[in-house]
Amino acid sequence: MREAVASLKDTELLKVEVGDLKSINNTLKTKLQEAQESLKSNENLITYLNKQLNEKPGVTKPPTSAAFKPSFTAVE
């Protein structure tokens, strides 16, 4: 009889624990979805800003490291 009562208590505790874990899981899923949406939004903003920067008339692009060759003069 005691074993049956203990088993029922254990079952109830496990049900509560499962419910808590499901709640945590749902919260984490929501946070993940929000983070993915934020990431996509940030990617779109970066793409837009890059287009604006590259298409702006009269703005010259800075030299790339391969094209930039500094000239050093000897200081006496």
PQR file of N, CA, C, O and H, with PARSE charges and radii, in Angstrom:
ATOM      1  N   MET A   1       0.817  -1.192   0.000 -0.4000 1.5000
ATOM      2  CA  MET A   1       0.000   0.000   0.000 -0.0000 2.0000
ATOM      3  C   MET A   1       0.866   1.264   0.000  0.5500 1.7000
ATOM      4  O   MET A   1       0.606   2.203  -0.753 -0.5500 1.4000
ATOM      5  N   ARG A   2       1.901   1.278   0.854 -0.4000 1.5000
ATOM      6  CA  ARG A   2       2.792   2.431   0.896 -0.0000 2.0000
ATOM      7  C   ARG A   2       3.491   2.636  -0.445  0.5500 1.7000
ATOM      8  O   ARG A   2       3.688   3.763  -0.901 -0.5500 1.4000
ATOM      9  H   ARG A   2       2.112   0.515   1.465  0.4000 1.0000
ATOM     10  N   GLU A   3       3.849   1.544  -1.044 -0.4000 1.5000
ATOM     11  CA  GLU A   3       4.529   1.625  -2.338 -0.0000 2.0000
ATOM     12  C   GLU A   3       3.621   2.254  -3.389  0.5500 1.7000
ATOM     13  O   GLU A   3       4.088   3.029  -4.223 -0.5500 1.4000
ATOM     14  H   GLU A   3       3.689   0.629  -0.673  0.4000 1.0000
ATOM     15  N   ALA A   4       2.340   1.933  -3.359 -0.4000 1.5000
ATOM     16  CA  ALA A   4       1.388   2.488  -4.318 -0.0000 2.0000
ATOM     17  C   ALA A   4       1.234   3.988  -4.099  0.5500 1.7000
ATOM     18  O   ALA A   4       1.170   4.747  -5.066 -0.5500 1.4000
ATOM     19  H   ALA A   4       1.960   1.303  -2.681  0.4000 1.0000
ATOM     20  N   VAL A   5       1.174   4.424  -2.850 -0.4000 1.5000
ATOM     21  CA  VAL A   5       1.044   5.851  -2.537 -0.0000 2.0000
ATOM     22  C   VAL A   5       2.304   6.579  -2.966  0.5500 1.7000
ATOM     23  O   VAL A   5       2.229   7.663  -3.545 -0.5500 1.4000
ATOM     24  H   VAL A   5       1.226   3.807  -2.064  0.4000 1.0000
ATOM     25  N   ALA A   6       3.462   5.993  -2.688 -0.4000 1.5000
ATOM     26  CA  ALA A   6       4.732   6.601  -3.084 -0.0000 2.0000
ATOM     27  C   ALA A   6       4.831   6.680  -4.599  0.5500 1.7000
ATOM     28  O   ALA A   6       5.323   7.665  -5.149 -0.5500 1.4000
ATOM     29  H   ALA A   6       3.523   5.112  -2.219  0.4000 1.0000
ATOM     30  N   SER A   7       4.362   5.644  -5.261 -0.4000 1.5000
ATOM     31  CA  SER A   7       4.386   5.630  -6.720 -0.0000 2.0000
ATOM     32  C   SER A   7       3.469   6.711  -7.294  0.5500 1.7000
ATOM     33  O   SER A   7       3.822   7.361  -8.279 -0.5500 1.4000
ATOM     34  H   SER A   7       3.962   4.844  -4.814  0.4000 1.0000
ATOM     35  N   LEU A   8       2.316   6.906  -6.696 -0.4000 1.5000
ATOM     36  CA  LEU A   8       1.394   7.954  -7.145 -0.0000 2.0000
ATOM     37  C   LEU A   8       2.002   9.339  -6.931  0.5500 1.7000
ATOM     38  O   LEU A   8       1.875  10.211  -7.790 -0.5500 1.4000
ATOM     39  H   LEU A   8       2.030   6.379  -5.896  0.4000 1.0000
ATOM     40  N   LYS A   9       2.657   9.543  -5.800 -0.4000 1.5000
ATOM     41  CA  LYS A   9       3.309  10.825  -5.524 -0.0000 2.0000
ATOM     42  C   LYS A   9       4.417  11.086  -6.541  0.5500 1.7000
ATOM     43  O   LYS A   9       4.560  12.195  -7.055 -0.5500 1.4000
ATOM     44  H   LYS A   9       2.761   8.835  -5.102  0.4000 1.0000
ATOM     45  N   ASP A  10       5.194  10.044  -6.819 -0.4000 1.5000
ATOM     46  CA  ASP A  10       6.264  10.178  -7.807 -0.0000 2.0000
ATOM     47  C   ASP A  10       5.690  10.529  -9.183  0.5500 1.7000
ATOM     48  O   ASP A  10       6.235  11.369  -9.900 -0.5500 1.4000
ATOM     49  H   ASP A  10       5.078   9.143  -6.401  0.4000 1.0000
ATOM     50  N   THR A  11       4.581   9.872  -9.537 -0.4000 1.5000
ATOM     51  CA  THR A  11       3.942  10.130 -10.822 -0.0000 2.0000
ATOM     52  C   THR A  11       3.462  11.579 -10.899  0.5500 1.7000
ATOM     53  O   THR A  11       3.643  12.244 -11.920 -0.5500 1.4000
ATOM     54  H   THR A  11       4.139   9.190  -8.955  0.4000 1.0000
ATOM     55  N   GLU A  12       2.856  12.060  -9.828 -0.4000 1.5000
ATOM     56  CA  GLU A  12       2.374  13.442  -9.805 -0.0000 2.0000
ATOM     57  C   GLU A  12       3.540  14.432  -9.894  0.5500 1.7000
ATOM     58  O   GLU A  12       3.445  15.440 -10.595 -0.5500 1.4000
ATOM     59  H   GLU A  12       2.709  11.520  -9.000  0.4000 1.0000
ATOM     60  N   LEU A  13       4.623  14.151  -9.196 -0.4000 1.5000
ATOM     61  CA  LEU A  13       5.799  15.018  -9.255 -0.0000 2.0000
ATOM     62  C   LEU A  13       6.381  15.047 -10.662  0.5500 1.7000
ATOM     63  O   LEU A  13       6.790  16.100 -11.151 -0.5500 1.4000
ATOM     64  H   LEU A  13       4.700  13.332  -8.628  0.4000 1.0000
ATOM     65  N   LEU A  14       6.415  13.903 -11.300 -0.4000 1.5000
ATOM     66  CA  LEU A  14       6.926  13.840 -12.667 -0.0000 2.0000
ATOM     67  C   LEU A  14       6.018  14.593 -13.632  0.5500 1.7000
ATOM     68  O   LEU A  14       6.504  15.237 -14.562 -0.5500 1.4000
ATOM     69  H   LEU A  14       6.083  13.048 -10.903  0.4000 1.0000
ATOM     70  N   LYS A  15       4.704  14.521 -13.422 -0.4000 1.5000
ATOM     71  CA  LYS A  15       3.772  15.261 -14.278 -0.0000 2.0000
ATOM     72  C   LYS A  15       4.002  16.772 -14.133  0.5500 1.7000
ATOM     73  O   LYS A  15       3.995  17.507 -15.121 -0.5500 1.4000
ATOM     74  H   LYS A  15       4.310  13.999 -12.666  0.4000 1.0000
ATOM     75  N   VAL A  16       4.205  17.218 -12.901 -0.4000 1.5000
ATOM     76  CA  VAL A  16       4.479  18.638 -12.667 -0.0000 2.0000
ATOM     77  C   VAL A  16       5.788  19.031 -13.333  0.5500 1.7000
ATOM     78  O   VAL A  16       5.878  20.084 -13.964 -0.5500 1.4000
ATOM     79  H   VAL A  16       4.212  16.621 -12.099  0.4000 1.0000
ATOM     80  N   GLU A  17       6.800  18.188 -13.194 -0.4000 1.5000
ATOM     81  CA  GLU A  17       8.100  18.471 -13.797 -0.0000 2.0000
ATOM     82  C   GLU A  17       7.986  18.528 -15.330  0.5500 1.7000
ATOM     83  O   GLU A  17       8.572  19.407 -15.962 -0.5500 1.4000
ATOM     84  H   GLU A  17       6.727  17.333 -12.681  0.4000 1.0000
ATOM     85  N   VAL A  18       7.250  17.613 -15.910 -0.4000 1.5000
ATOM     86  CA  VAL A  18       7.053  17.611 -17.360 -0.0000 2.0000
ATOM     87  C   VAL A  18       6.340  18.889 -17.788  0.5500 1.7000
ATOM     88  O   VAL A  18       6.698  19.492 -18.800 -0.5500 1.4000
ATOM     89  H   VAL A  18       6.774  16.899 -15.397  0.4000 1.0000
ATOM     90  N   GLY A  19       5.338  19.301 -17.027 -0.4000 1.5000
ATOM     91  CA  GLY A  19       4.625  20.539 -17.337 -0.0000 2.0000
ATOM     92  C   GLY A  19       5.557  21.742 -17.279  0.5500 1.7000
ATOM     93  O   GLY A  19       5.495  22.615 -18.144 -0.5500 1.4000
ATOM     94  H   GLY A  19       5.047  18.812 -16.205  0.4000 1.0000
ATOM     95  N   ASP A  20       6.412  21.796 -16.274 -0.4000 1.5000
ATOM     96  CA  ASP A  20       7.379  22.888 -16.157 -0.0000 2.0000
ATOM     97  C   ASP A  20       8.359  22.883 -17.335  0.5500 1.7000
ATOM     98  O   ASP A  20       8.682  23.933 -17.890 -0.5500 1.4000
ATOM     99  H   ASP A  20       6.462  21.087 -15.570  0.4000 1.0000
ATOM    100  N   LEU A  21       8.819  21.701 -17.703 -0.4000 1.5000
ATOM    101  CA  LEU A  21       9.766  21.598 -18.823 -0.0000 2.0000
ATOM    102  C   LEU A  21       9.099  21.990 -20.146  0.5500 1.7000
ATOM    103  O   LEU A  21       9.738  22.601 -21.002 -0.5500 1.4000
ATOM    104  H   LEU A  21       8.556  20.848 -17.253  0.4000 1.0000
ATOM    105  N   LYS A  22       7.835  21.646 -20.317 -0.4000 1.5000
ATOM    106  CA  LYS A  22       7.117  22.053 -21.529 -0.0000 2.0000
ATOM    107  C   LYS A  22       6.991  23.573 -21.582  0.5500 1.7000
ATOM    108  O   LYS A  22       7.133  24.178 -22.644 -0.5500 1.4000
ATOM    109  H   LYS A  22       7.316  21.149 -19.622  0.4000 1.0000
ATOM    110  N   SER A  23       6.727  24.179 -20.443 -0.4000 1.5000
ATOM    111  CA  SER A  23       6.609  25.632 -20.379 -0.0000 2.0000
ATOM    112  C   SER A  23       7.944  26.296 -20.728  0.5500 1.7000
ATOM    113  O   SER A  23       7.987  27.259 -21.493 -0.5500 1.4000
ATOM    114  H   SER A  23       6.611  23.688 -19.580  0.4000 1.0000
ATOM    115  N   ILE A  24       9.021  25.776 -20.163 -0.4000 1.5000
ATOM    116  CA  ILE A  24      10.362  26.300 -20.474 -0.0000 2.0000
ATOM    117  C   ILE A  24      10.668  26.118 -21.952  0.5500 1.7000
ATOM    118  O   ILE A  24      11.211  27.017 -22.594 -0.5500 1.4000
ATOM    119  H   ILE A  24       8.987  24.994 -19.541  0.4000 1.0000
ATOM    120  N   ASN A  25      10.324  24.963 -22.486 -0.4000 1.5000
ATOM    121  CA  ASN A  25      10.549  24.675 -23.905 -0.0000 2.0000
ATOM    122  C   ASN A  25       9.809  25.676 -24.793  0.5500 1.7000
ATOM    123  O   ASN A  25      10.372  26.178 -25.765 -0.5500 1.4000
ATOM    124  H   ASN A  25       9.883  24.233 -21.965  0.4000 1.0000
ATOM    125  N   ASN A  26       8.559  25.964 -24.464 -0.4000 1.5000
ATOM    126  CA  ASN A  26       7.777  26.919 -25.248 -0.0000 2.0000
ATOM    127  C   ASN A  26       8.381  28.313 -25.171  0.5500 1.7000
ATOM    128  O   ASN A  26       8.428  29.029 -26.172 -0.5500 1.4000
ATOM    129  H   ASN A  26       8.101  25.556 -23.674  0.4000 1.0000
ATOM    130  N   THR A  27       8.844  28.701 -23.989 -0.4000 1.5000
ATOM    131  CA  THR A  27       9.485  30.005 -23.820 -0.0000 2.0000
ATOM    132  C   THR A  27      10.746  30.093 -24.672  0.5500 1.7000
ATOM    133  O   THR A  27      10.980  31.104 -25.335 -0.5500 1.4000
ATOM    134  H   THR A  27       8.806  28.120 -23.176  0.4000 1.0000
ATOM    135  N   LEU A  28      11.546  29.054 -24.656 -0.4000 1.5000
ATOM    136  CA  LEU A  28      12.780  29.047 -25.438 -0.0000 2.0000
ATOM    137  C   LEU A  28      12.497  29.054 -26.937  0.5500 1.7000
ATOM    138  O   LEU A  28      13.222  29.694 -27.699 -0.5500 1.4000
ATOM    139  H   LEU A  28      11.356  28.233 -24.117  0.4000 1.0000
ATOM    140  N   LYS A  29      11.461  28.356 -27.361 -0.4000 1.5000
ATOM    141  CA  LYS A  29      11.081  28.376 -28.777 -0.0000 2.0000
ATOM    142  C   LYS A  29      10.698  29.785 -29.204  0.5500 1.7000
ATOM    143  O   LYS A  29      11.086  30.242 -30.280 -0.5500 1.4000
ATOM    144  H   LYS A  29      10.873  27.837 -26.741  0.4000 1.0000
ATOM    145  N   THR A  30       9.935  30.475 -28.356 -0.4000 1.5000
ATOM    146  CA  THR A  30       9.526  31.842 -28.656 -0.0000 2.0000
ATOM    147  C   THR A  30      10.731  32.764 -28.748  0.5500 1.7000
ATOM    148  O   THR A  30      10.832  33.574 -29.669 -0.5500 1.4000
ATOM    149  H   THR A  30       9.620  30.104 -27.482  0.4000 1.0000
ATOM    150  N   LYS A  31      11.647  32.638 -27.791 -0.4000 1.5000
ATOM    151  CA  LYS A  31      12.851  33.473 -27.803 -0.0000 2.0000
ATOM    152  C   LYS A  31      13.710  33.188 -29.036  0.5500 1.7000
ATOM    153  O   LYS A  31      14.275  34.108 -29.628 -0.5500 1.4000
ATOM    154  H   LYS A  31      11.565  31.979 -27.043  0.4000 1.0000
ATOM    155  N   LEU A  32      13.806  31.929 -29.418 -0.4000 1.5000
ATOM    156  CA  LEU A  32      14.573  31.569 -30.614 -0.0000 2.0000
ATOM    157  C   LEU A  32      13.946  32.182 -31.857  0.5500 1.7000
ATOM    158  O   LEU A  32      14.655  32.719 -32.708 -0.5500 1.4000
ATOM    159  H   LEU A  32      13.347  31.182 -28.938  0.4000 1.0000
ATOM    160  N   GLN A  33      12.642  32.109 -31.968 -0.4000 1.5000
ATOM    161  CA  GLN A  33      11.946  32.680 -33.118 -0.0000 2.0000
ATOM    162  C   GLN A  33      12.157  34.196 -33.166  0.5500 1.7000
ATOM    163  O   GLN A  33      12.389  34.754 -34.238 -0.5500 1.4000
ATOM    164  H   GLN A  33      12.066  31.674 -31.276  0.4000 1.0000
ATOM    165  N   GLU A  34      12.078  34.858 -32.017 -0.4000 1.5000
ATOM    166  CA  GLU A  34      12.302  36.302 -31.968 -0.0000 2.0000
ATOM    167  C   GLU A  34      13.736  36.648 -32.372  0.5500 1.7000
ATOM    168  O   GLU A  34      13.961  37.623 -33.088 -0.5500 1.4000
ATOM    169  H   GLU A  34      11.890  34.404 -31.146  0.4000 1.0000
ATOM    170  N   ALA A  35      14.703  35.851 -31.915 -0.4000 1.5000
ATOM    171  CA  ALA A  35      16.099  36.098 -32.266 -0.0000 2.0000
ATOM    172  C   ALA A  35      16.331  35.897 -33.756  0.5500 1.7000
ATOM    173  O   ALA A  35      17.079  36.655 -34.374 -0.5500 1.4000
ATOM    174  H   ALA A  35      14.520  35.058 -31.334  0.4000 1.0000
ATOM    175  N   GLN A  36      15.695  34.884 -34.339 -0.4000 1.5000
ATOM    176  CA  GLN A  36      15.836  34.646 -35.770 -0.0000 2.0000
ATOM    177  C   GLN A  36      15.226  35.791 -36.580  0.5500 1.7000
ATOM    178  O   GLN A  36      15.782  36.194 -37.602 -0.5500 1.4000
ATOM    179  H   GLN A  36      15.088  34.269 -33.836  0.4000 1.0000
ATOM    180  N   GLU A  37      14.089  36.312 -36.128 -0.4000 1.5000
ATOM    181  CA  GLU A  37      13.462  37.440 -36.809 -0.0000 2.0000
ATOM    182  C   GLU A  37      14.335  38.693 -36.697  0.5500 1.7000
ATOM    183  O   GLU A  37      14.468  39.454 -37.655 -0.5500 1.4000
ATOM    184  H   GLU A  37      13.638  35.984 -35.298  0.4000 1.0000
ATOM    185  N   SER A  38      14.918  38.894 -35.538 -0.4000 1.5000
ATOM    186  CA  SER A  38      15.808  40.042 -35.335 -0.0000 2.0000
ATOM    187  C   SER A  38      17.043  39.922 -36.214  0.5500 1.7000
ATOM    188  O   SER A  38      17.494  40.911 -36.792 -0.5500 1.4000
ATOM    189  H   SER A  38      14.810  38.276 -34.759  0.4000 1.0000
ATOM    190  N   LEU A  39      17.583  38.734 -36.317 -0.4000 1.5000
ATOM    191  CA  LEU A  39      18.745  38.494 -37.169 -0.0000 2.0000
ATOM    192  C   LEU A  39      18.414  38.793 -38.622  0.5500 1.7000
ATOM    193  O   LEU A  39      19.201  39.438 -39.315 -0.5500 1.4000
ATOM    194  H   LEU A  39      17.217  37.931 -35.847  0.4000 1.0000
ATOM    195  N   LYS A  40      17.275  38.340 -39.089 -0.4000 1.5000
ATOM    196  CA  LYS A  40      16.851  38.586 -40.473 -0.0000 2.0000
ATOM    197  C   LYS A  40      16.666  40.081 -40.712  0.5500 1.7000
ATOM    198  O   LYS A  40      17.061  40.602 -41.755 -0.5500 1.4000
ATOM    199  H   LYS A  40      16.635  37.816 -38.526  0.4000 1.0000
ATOM    200  N   SER A  41      16.076  40.755 -39.759 -0.4000 1.5000
ATOM    201  CA  SER A  41      15.881  42.198 -39.871 -0.0000 2.0000
ATOM    202  C   SER A  41      17.226  42.918 -39.934  0.5500 1.7000
ATOM    203  O   SER A  41      17.403  43.841 -40.729 -0.5500 1.4000
ATOM    204  H   SER A  41      15.756  40.331 -38.912  0.4000 1.0000
ATOM    205  N   ASN A  42      18.162  42.502 -39.105 -0.4000 1.5000
ATOM    206  CA  ASN A  42      19.498  43.105 -39.119 -0.0000 2.0000
ATOM    207  C   ASN A  42      20.209  42.847 -40.445  0.5500 1.7000
ATOM    208  O   ASN A  42      20.886  43.731 -40.970 -0.5500 1.4000
ATOM    209  H   ASN A  42      18.018  41.752 -38.459  0.4000 1.0000
ATOM    210  N   GLU A  43      20.058  41.649 -40.981 -0.4000 1.5000
ATOM    211  CA  GLU A  43      20.666  41.339 -42.281 -0.0000 2.0000
ATOM    212  C   GLU A  43      20.085  42.235 -43.369  0.5500 1.7000
ATOM    213  O   GLU A  43      20.816  42.738 -44.223 -0.5500 1.4000
ATOM    214  H   GLU A  43      19.508  40.931 -40.555  0.4000 1.0000
ATOM    215  N   ASN A  44      18.764  42.432 -43.337 -0.4000 1.5000
ATOM    216  CA  ASN A  44      18.113  43.297 -44.322 -0.0000 2.0000
ATOM    217  C   ASN A  44      18.606  44.734 -44.191  0.5500 1.7000
ATOM    218  O   ASN A  44      18.843  45.402 -45.198 -0.5500 1.4000
ATOM    219  H   ASN A  44      18.170  42.024 -42.643  0.4000 1.0000
ATOM    220  N   LEU A  45      18.760  45.206 -42.975 -0.4000 1.5000
ATOM    221  CA  LEU A  45      19.241  46.565 -42.753 -0.0000 2.0000
ATOM    222  C   LEU A  45      20.672  46.731 -43.258  0.5500 1.7000
ATOM    223  O   LEU A  45      20.992  47.740 -43.887 -0.5500 1.4000
ATOM    224  H   LEU A  45      18.568  44.664 -42.157  0.4000 1.0000
ATOM    225  N   ILE A  46      21.525  45.763 -42.992 -0.4000 1.5000
ATOM    226  CA  ILE A  46      22.910  45.813 -43.461 -0.0000 2.0000
ATOM    227  C   ILE A  46      22.945  45.827 -44.979  0.5500 1.7000
ATOM    228  O   ILE A  46      23.706  46.592 -45.570 -0.5500 1.4000
ATOM    229  H   ILE A  46      21.266  44.943 -42.481  0.4000 1.0000
ATOM    230  N   THR A  47      22.139  44.997 -45.617 -0.4000 1.5000
ATOM    231  CA  THR A  47      22.075  44.972 -47.078 -0.0000 2.0000
ATOM    232  C   THR A  47      21.628  46.326 -47.618  0.5500 1.7000
ATOM    233  O   THR A  47      22.219  46.846 -48.566 -0.5500 1.4000
ATOM    234  H   THR A  47      21.520  44.375 -45.136  0.4000 1.0000
ATOM    235  N   TYR A  48      20.597  46.892 -47.023 -0.4000 1.5000
ATOM    236  CA  TYR A  48      20.092  48.200 -47.448 -0.0000 2.0000
ATOM    237  C   TYR A  48      21.174  49.273 -47.294  0.5500 1.7000
ATOM    238  O   TYR A  48      21.407  50.065 -48.208 -0.5500 1.4000
ATOM    239  H   TYR A  48      20.117  46.470 -46.253  0.4000 1.0000
ATOM    240  N   LEU A  49      21.829  49.290 -46.134 -0.4000 1.5000
ATOM    241  CA  LEU A  49      22.857  50.316 -45.897 -0.0000 2.0000
ATOM    242  C   LEU A  49      24.038  50.148 -46.844  0.5500 1.7000
ATOM    243  O   LEU A  49      24.599  51.140 -47.310 -0.5500 1.4000
ATOM    244  H   LEU A  49      21.640  48.647 -45.392  0.4000 1.0000
ATOM    245  N   ASN A  50      24.418  48.929 -47.131 -0.4000 1.5000
ATOM    246  CA  ASN A  50      25.500  48.693 -48.090 -0.0000 2.0000
ATOM    247  C   ASN A  50      25.122  49.198 -49.473  0.5500 1.7000
ATOM    248  O   ASN A  50      25.952  49.786 -50.166 -0.5500 1.4000
ATOM    249  H   ASN A  50      23.962  48.124 -46.752  0.4000 1.0000
ATOM    250  N   LYS A  51      23.870  48.973 -49.884 -0.4000 1.5000
ATOM    251  CA  LYS A  51      23.416  49.477 -51.180 -0.0000 2.0000
ATOM    252  C   LYS A  51      23.457  50.999 -51.200  0.5500 1.7000
ATOM    253  O   LYS A  51      23.911  51.600 -52.174 -0.5500 1.4000
ATOM    254  H   LYS A  51      23.196  48.496 -49.321  0.4000 1.0000
ATOM    255  N   GLN A  52      22.989  51.612 -50.137 -0.4000 1.5000
ATOM    256  CA  GLN A  52      22.999  53.071 -50.061 -0.0000 2.0000
ATOM    257  C   GLN A  52      24.423  53.605 -50.136  0.5500 1.7000
ATOM    258  O   GLN A  52      24.689  54.589 -50.826 -0.5500 1.4000
ATOM    259  H   GLN A  52      22.620  51.124 -49.346  0.4000 1.0000
ATOM    260  N   LEU A  53      25.315  52.967 -49.438 -0.4000 1.5000
ATOM    261  CA  LEU A  53      26.710  53.400 -49.421 -0.0000 2.0000
ATOM    262  C   LEU A  53      27.360  53.227 -50.785  0.5500 1.7000
ATOM    263  O   LEU A  53      28.092  54.108 -51.235 -0.5500 1.4000
ATOM    264  H   LEU A  53      25.099  52.168 -48.877  0.4000 1.0000
ATOM    265  N   ASN A  54      27.107  52.113 -51.445 -0.4000 1.5000
ATOM    266  CA  ASN A  54      27.741  51.819 -52.731 -0.0000 2.0000
ATOM    267  C   ASN A  54      27.111  52.572 -53.896  0.5500 1.7000
ATOM    268  O   ASN A  54      27.770  52.775 -54.915 -0.5500 1.4000
ATOM    269  H   ASN A  54      26.512  51.397 -51.079  0.4000 1.0000
ATOM    270  N   GLU A  55      25.858  52.990 -53.774 -0.4000 1.5000
ATOM    271  CA  GLU A  55      25.174  53.665 -54.873 -0.0000 2.0000
ATOM    272  C   GLU A  55      25.202  55.183 -54.748  0.5500 1.7000
ATOM    273  O   GLU A  55      24.717  55.873 -55.645 -0.5500 1.4000
ATOM    274  H   GLU A  55      25.323  52.824 -52.945  0.4000 1.0000
ATOM    275  N   LYS A  56      25.746  55.716 -53.682 -0.4000 1.5000
ATOM    276  CA  LYS A  56      25.753  57.161 -53.474 -0.0000 2.0000
ATOM    277  C   LYS A  56      26.673  57.818 -54.494  0.5500 1.7000
ATOM    278  O   LYS A  56      27.859  57.492 -54.547 -0.5500 1.4000
ATOM    279  H   LYS A  56      26.140  55.156 -52.954  0.4000 1.0000
ATOM    280  N   PRO A  57      26.151  58.742 -55.311 -0.5600 1.5000
ATOM    281  CA  PRO A  57      26.988  59.367 -56.340  0.2800 2.0000
ATOM    282  C   PRO A  57      28.024  60.313 -55.712  0.5500 1.7000
ATOM    283  O   PRO A  57      27.769  60.971 -54.703 -0.5500 1.4000
ATOM    284  N   GLY A  58      29.191  60.351 -56.347 -0.4000 1.5000
ATOM    285  CA  GLY A  58      30.247  61.249 -55.898 -0.0000 2.0000
ATOM    286  C   GLY A  58      31.069  60.725 -54.742  0.5500 1.7000
ATOM    287  O   GLY A  58      32.001  61.388 -54.287 -0.5500 1.4000
ATOM    288  H   GLY A  58      29.398  59.817 -57.166  0.4000 1.0000
ATOM    289  N   VAL A  59      30.739  59.561 -54.272 -0.4000 1.5000
ATOM    290  CA  VAL A  59      31.508  58.996 -53.170 -0.0000 2.0000
ATOM    291  C   VAL A  59      32.453  57.958 -53.750  0.5500 1.7000
ATOM    292  O   VAL A  59      32.035  57.018 -54.425 -0.5500 1.4000
ATOM    293  H   VAL A  59      29.982  59.022 -54.641  0.4000 1.0000
ATOM    294  N   THR A  60      33.723  58.148 -53.474 -0.4000 1.5000
ATOM    295  CA  THR A  60      34.699  57.174 -53.963 -0.0000 2.0000
ATOM    296  C   THR A  60      34.921  56.125 -52.898  0.5500 1.7000
ATOM    297  O   THR A  60      34.876  56.400 -51.699 -0.5500 1.4000
ATOM    298  H   THR A  60      34.063  58.912 -52.925  0.4000 1.0000
ATOM    299  N   LYS A  61      35.154  54.951 -53.354 -0.4000 1.5000
ATOM    300  CA  LYS A  61      35.404  53.850 -52.436 -0.0000 2.0000
ATOM    301  C   LYS A  61      36.838  53.951 -51.934  0.5500 1.7000
ATOM    302  O   LYS A  61      37.731  54.324 -52.695 -0.5500 1.4000
ATOM    303  H   LYS A  61      35.191  54.727 -54.328  0.4000 1.0000
ATOM    304  N   PRO A  62      37.073  53.629 -50.679 -0.5600 1.5000
ATOM    305  CA  PRO A  62      38.443  53.629 -50.189  0.2800 2.0000
ATOM    306  C   PRO A  62      39.228  52.506 -50.855  0.5500 1.7000
ATOM    307  O   PRO A  62      38.654  51.485 -51.234 -0.5500 1.4000
ATOM    308  N   PRO A  63      40.538  52.691 -50.998 -0.5600 1.5000
ATOM    309  CA  PRO A  63      41.328  51.632 -51.643  0.2800 2.0000
ATOM    310  C   PRO A  63      41.314  50.363 -50.808  0.5500 1.7000
ATOM    311  O   PRO A  63      41.277  50.398 -49.578 -0.5500 1.4000
ATOM    312  N   THR A  64      41.344  49.245 -51.513 -0.4000 1.5000
ATOM    313  CA  THR A  64      41.408  47.971 -50.809 -0.0000 2.0000
ATOM    314  C   THR A  64      42.854  47.704 -50.420  0.5500 1.7000
ATOM    315  O   THR A  64      43.762  48.363 -50.924 -0.5500 1.4000
ATOM    316  H   THR A  64      41.374  49.217 -52.513  0.4000 1.0000
ATOM    317  N   SER A  65      43.067  46.782 -49.563 -0.4000 1.5000
ATOM    318  CA  SER A  65      44.421  46.511 -49.087 -0.0000 2.0000
ATOM    319  C   SER A  65      45.334  46.042 -50.215  0.5500 1.7000
ATOM    320  O   SER A  65      46.537  46.299 -50.174 -0.5500 1.4000
ATOM    321  H   SER A  65      42.329  46.247 -49.153  0.4000 1.0000
ATOM    322  N   ALA A  66      44.787  45.358 -51.221 -0.4000 1.5000
ATOM    323  CA  ALA A  66      45.609  44.877 -52.329 -0.0000 2.0000
ATOM    324  C   ALA A  66      46.032  46.042 -53.233  0.5500 1.7000
ATOM    325  O   ALA A  66      47.131  46.029 -53.788 -0.5500 1.4000
ATOM    326  H   ALA A  66      43.810  45.149 -51.254  0.4000 1.0000
ATOM    327  N   ALA A  67      45.169  47.039 -53.378 -0.4000 1.5000
ATOM    328  CA  ALA A  67      45.480  48.165 -54.258 -0.0000 2.0000
ATOM    329  C   ALA A  67      46.263  49.253 -53.534  0.5500 1.7000
ATOM    330  O   ALA A  67      46.919  50.072 -54.178 -0.5500 1.4000
ATOM    331  H   ALA A  67      44.277  47.050 -52.927  0.4000 1.0000
ATOM    332  N   PHE A  68      46.205  49.274 -52.225 -0.4000 1.5000
ATOM    333  CA  PHE A  68      46.874  50.317 -51.466 -0.0000 2.0000
ATOM    334  C   PHE A  68      48.326  49.962 -51.235  0.5500 1.7000
ATOM    335  O   PHE A  68      48.634  48.949 -50.606 -0.5500 1.4000
ATOM    336  H   PHE A  68      45.673  48.609 -51.701  0.4000 1.0000
ATOM    337  N   LYS A  69      49.209  50.784 -51.738 -0.4000 1.5000
ATOM    338  CA  LYS A  69      50.633  50.558 -51.557 -0.0000 2.0000
ATOM    339  C   LYS A  69      51.245  51.835 -51.011  0.5500 1.7000
ATOM    340  O   LYS A  69      51.497  52.775 -51.765 -0.5500 1.4000
ATOM    341  H   LYS A  69      48.959  51.607 -52.248  0.4000 1.0000
ATOM    342  N   PRO A  70      51.484  51.878 -49.712 -0.5600 1.5000
ATOM    343  CA  PRO A  70      52.031  53.087 -49.121  0.2800 2.0000
ATOM    344  C   PRO A  70      53.465  53.338 -49.604  0.5500 1.7000
ATOM    345  O   PRO A  70      54.237  52.410 -49.843 -0.5500 1.4000
ATOM    346  N   SER A  71      53.781  54.609 -49.736 -0.4000 1.5000
ATOM    347  CA  SER A  71      55.156  54.935 -50.130 -0.0000 2.0000
ATOM    348  C   SER A  71      55.824  55.598 -48.943  0.5500 1.7000
ATOM    349  O   SER A  71      55.310  56.554 -48.363 -0.5500 1.4000
ATOM    350  H   SER A  71      53.154  55.363 -49.542  0.4000 1.0000
ATOM    351  N   PHE A  72      56.950  55.079 -48.610 -0.4000 1.5000
ATOM    352  CA  PHE A  72      57.711  55.597 -47.477 -0.0000 2.0000
ATOM    353  C   PHE A  72      58.916  56.360 -48.014  0.5500 1.7000
ATOM    354  O   PHE A  72      59.602  55.903 -48.929 -0.5500 1.4000
ATOM    355  H   PHE A  72      57.368  54.302 -49.082  0.4000 1.0000
ATOM    356  N   THR A  73      59.157  57.510 -47.439 -0.4000 1.5000
ATOM    357  CA  THR A  73      60.358  58.264 -47.813 -0.0000 2.0000
ATOM    358  C   THR A  73      61.298  58.233 -46.626  0.5500 1.7000
ATOM    359  O   THR A  73      60.877  58.215 -45.469 -0.5500 1.4000
ATOM    360  H   THR A  73      58.600  57.880 -46.696  0.4000 1.0000
ATOM    361  N   ALA A  74      62.530  58.229 -46.929 -0.4000 1.5000
ATOM    362  CA  ALA A  74      63.539  58.202 -45.877 -0.0000 2.0000
ATOM    363  C   ALA A  74      63.564  59.545 -45.165  0.5500 1.7000
ATOM    364  O   ALA A  74      63.563  60.600 -45.799 -0.5500 1.4000
ATOM    365  H   ALA A  74      62.873  58.244 -47.869  0.4000 1.0000
ATOM    366  N   VAL A  75      63.585  59.492 -43.863 -0.4000 1.5000
ATOM    367  CA  VAL A  75      63.667  60.710 -43.067 -0.0000 2.0000
ATOM    368  C   VAL A  75      65.111  60.862 -42.628  0.5500 1.7000
ATOM    369  O   VAL A  75      65.708  59.952 -42.052 -0.5500 1.4000
ATOM    370  H   VAL A  75      63.585  58.635 -43.348  0.4000 1.0000
ATOM    371  N   GLU A  76      65.655  62.029 -42.911 -0.4000 1.5000
ATOM    372  CA  GLU A  76      67.067  62.243 -42.567 -0.0000 2.0000
ATOM    373  C   GLU A  76      67.196  63.101 -41.363  0.5500 1.7000
ATOM    374  O   GLU A  76      68.310  63.388 -40.926 -0.5500 1.4000
ATOM    375  H   GLU A  76      65.170  62.769 -43.378  0.4000 1.0000
TER
END
